[in-house]
């Protein structure tokens, strides 16, 4: 079992920046992949960014050039740097981890709220 705890959410104005953190109870490098998802009211949860154990990274199209996913090995933490935030980025952001052998995340954090005002 792996516990994931997100932090760093909050309120920011359009154009601002936030950095989300996800602390894991087990080495994030032992996971085949880790992701950031988000869910806005009335919408389905969507993938924001994905990083594989080997370092391959993918972003959803709306986030390309604005968001950066990374791993901090010293703190065993997954990060999401978000720049040029827009009101459409308002959502609950979730950290997720996928163990090897699984096709979908099998561990989820509780989420952290990000609100971008216009």
C-alpha positions, 0 to 999 in steps of 0.5 A: 500500500502506498499513501500519497499526500498532495499539498500546495493548492490554493487561490491565485490570480490569472497568470499566476503560478503554483507548485503542487507537491505529492509526498509518497510513503514509498519510493516514487521511483519504484512506481512504473509511472506517476501522474497528476490528474484534475477534476473540475465540477461537473467534469470527468477527471482528466490527466494533466501530466505523466512521468514514467520511471525512466523519466519519459514525460507527457502532458495533456495538450492544454498544459503543454508549455505551462506545466512541468512535472518532476520528481524530487528524489531527496524528498521522495516527492512528485511536483507539478509546477504550474505557470500562466494559470487560467480560470479553466485550470480551476480544479481539484488536483490529484496525484496518482501512482501506478505499480508495474503490471497495472495499466491504470493508477492503483493509488490516489491522493486525496486531492488539493484544490486550485482556484484561479480567479479572473 
